């Protein structure tokens, strides 16, 4: 199902609002996805985005560098870490205070990262408000940390 079709099926919206919102948001999501190297999939508007990504330029100590970059980002707030292999954080995908919850798990041997992002409790879904925030955050985190989807 396409992003446009998902908007059309959203309960409680008039067809005009669906079309206008889909026309406005789809190019933005497509541009973000292309810039980050993440394919735009039909589930881009889902509340949860989980992706196995690979490190674009792996080198010695890449998980530590990524962890440091994540902590240094003005969009992130690292809330907890589980040793060297996982970190939980909040990410602010837009200009407002709305955040998504995320975790990043590192597999140093494989050169991959499991990124899991979820909408917060403030998710409303009304007239498209904050729809796709998890996907936007996925693109921002992947782009900022040099992660891409797919094989070498």
N, C-alpha and C positions, 0 to 999 in steps of 0.2 A: 504494500500500500504506500502511496506517495505521501509526502508531507502535506500536500494540498488536500488529498483525500482524507487524511486524518483530521485536518481542520474541519472539513465538511461534516464529518461524523460526530464532532464534539456536540454533546447535548446542551440544549439551552441557548443556542446561538442562531441568529437569523442567517440565512444564506449570504446576504450582503456582507455581514461582518466576517463570515468565514472566508469569503473570496478576497476581501480587502486585506485581512490579516495575513492570509496565506501568500498573497502576492507581495506583501511588504516583507515578510520574514524569510521566505525561501531563498531569495538572492543573498540575503545577509548570512544565512546558515551555510549556503553553498560556498560563498567567498571565504568564510572562516575555515571551513573544512579543507578547501583547496590550499589555503595558505599554510595550514598546519600539517598537511599530508594525511588527513583523516578522511576516508570516504563518507559522503553524506548518505546515510541509510534511511529507510522508512521509519526506523525507531528513533530518529533524531529528537523527537519531541517527548520521548519517554522520560519519566521521572528519574530513572536510574540508567547510567551509562557505565558499562564495564567493558574494558578493552585490554587485550594483551598487546602491548606495543614493544617495539625494539628500539634500542639506543642507536641513534644515527651515527655517532662517532664514539664507539666504546674505547676506553683506554683505562689504564690502571687507576683505580680509585673513583671511577665514574659514579657509583652510588653515593659516595660522600659528597661529591661536587653537586649532584642533583639535590641532595638533602639540603645543602647549604644554599643553593639557589632558591629552593622552595621556601626556606625560612626567610630569605632576604626579600622575597617578593612583597610588594605593597598590597597585593591582592590576597595573600595567604596568611593564615594564622595556624601555625602548627600546634596541635593540642596534645598529642602524645606520640611516643615512639616505642616500638617493640624491638629493642635491640637495634641491629644494623639493617634488618631485613624489611621493616615496615614502619610507616609513619601515617598518622591520622591528622587531618587538617580541615579547616574551613577555607573555602575559596569564594571570593566576591567576583562574580563574572561581569557585573555592570557597575554603574556609578552609584547605585543605591546600596543600602545596607544589607539587602537580601544576599544570603550566602548559600552555597551548596556544601554538603559534607563529603569528604573524600578520604580515600586511603590509597597509598602507593606502596606496593610490595616489590622489592628488588630481587631479581635472580641474576646474580653477578656472573655465574658460570655460563648461562645462556645469553646474557646480554639483553635481557628483556625486563619489562616492567608490567605489572598488573595494576591498572588504574581503575578505581571504582569510585564513581561520583553519584551522589544522590541529592535530590531536591530536599530542602529543609522543610520544617513544619509550616512555614509561611506560604507554601505553594497554594495558589488559588485557582489557576486554570480559567478564571473568568475572562472572557473576551481575549484570550491569548496572553494574559498577563503572566510573565515569567515562564511561559511555555518554552522549552528548549534551553533553559538555563544550564542544565547539566551538560548538554552537548556543547554549548558555548564554553563552559568551564573546561570540558575535555579538550577542546581545540586550543584554548589558552594555555593550559598546563602542558600539553604535548608540544606546542610551539615554543614555549618558554624553556622547556627542558631538553629540547632537541630529540623528541620521540616521534616515531612514525609507525604507521600500521603496515603490516605485510612482511614478506620475506626479503632476504638480502638480494 
